[in-house]
Amino acid sequence: MVEGEQETGVAASVDEYIQALPPEERAELQRIRGIIKATVPQCRERIAYRICVFSLRRDMVGLACHKQFCSLYTMSPGIANELEKELKGHEVVGTTIHFTPDRPLPTALIRKILKARVRELS
């Protein structure tokens, strides 16, 4: 692929990515995006690795929807271990937390993850 060329089927922006989702998933990703922006207002967002990535000096967290679940990519092996009790009831694979719109991640937990990532990236 030539530099600057858009890969077919890949969203060009976080807005485009979220708008392409079914209504329930769209609403849930918008909710989490809002929490991210409110908690870390100086973060930047972009599409990378075919997911929504939020950065603060380096990649902080990622967000995506798949056929059977949505994912919050903590990008930190320590966070999933540190928050193991609070993540009970959600599947955690490596640094990724899976959830669905009908079993969303609690706002307080998302904020806790973000604050931990900000500390790690400082």
Secondary structure as the mmCIF struct_conf table of DSSP 4:
data_model
#
loop_
_struct_conf.conf_type_id
_struct_conf.id
_struct_conf.beg_label_comp_id
_struct_conf.beg_label_asym_id
_struct_conf.beg_label_seq_id
_struct_conf.end_label_comp_id
_struct_conf.end_label_asym_id
_struct_conf.end_label_seq_id
TURN_TY1_P TURN_TY1_P1 GLU A 3 GLY A 4
HELX_LH_PP_P HELX_LH_PP_P1 GLU A 5 GLU A 7
TURN_TY1_P TURN_TY1_P2 THR A 8 GLY A 9
BEND BEND1 ALA A 12 SER A 13
HELX_RH_AL_P HELX_RH_AL_P1 VAL A 14 GLN A 19
TURN_TY1_P TURN_TY1_P3 ALA A 20 ALA A 20
BEND BEND2 LEU A 21 LEU A 21
HELX_RH_AL_P HELX_RH_AL_P2 PRO A 23 THR A 39
BEND BEND3 VAL A 40 VAL A 40
TURN_TY1_P TURN_TY1_P4 PRO A 41 GLN A 42
STRN STRN1 ARG A 44 ALA A 48
TURN_TY1_P TURN_TY1_P5 TYR A 49 ARG A 50
STRN STRN2 ILE A 51 SER A 55
BEND BEND4 LEU A 56 ARG A 58
STRN STRN3 ASP A 59 CYS A 65
BEND BEND5 LYS A 67 GLN A 68
STRN STRN4 CYS A 70 TYR A 73
HELX_RH_AL_P HELX_RH_AL_P3 PRO A 77 GLU A 82
TURN_TY1_P TURN_TY1_P6 LEU A 83 GLY A 89
BEND BEND6 HIS A 90 HIS A 90
STRN STRN5 VAL A 92 VAL A 93
TURN_TY1_P TURN_TY1_P7 GLY A 94 THR A 95
STRN STRN6 THR A 96 PHE A 99
STRN STRN7 THR A 100 THR A 100
TURN_TY1_P TURN_TY1_P8 PRO A 101 ASP A 102
STRN STRN8 ARG A 103 ARG A 103
HELX_LH_PP_P HELX_LH_PP_P2 PRO A 104 PRO A 106
HELX_RH_AL_P HELX_RH_AL_P4 THR A 107 LEU A 121
#
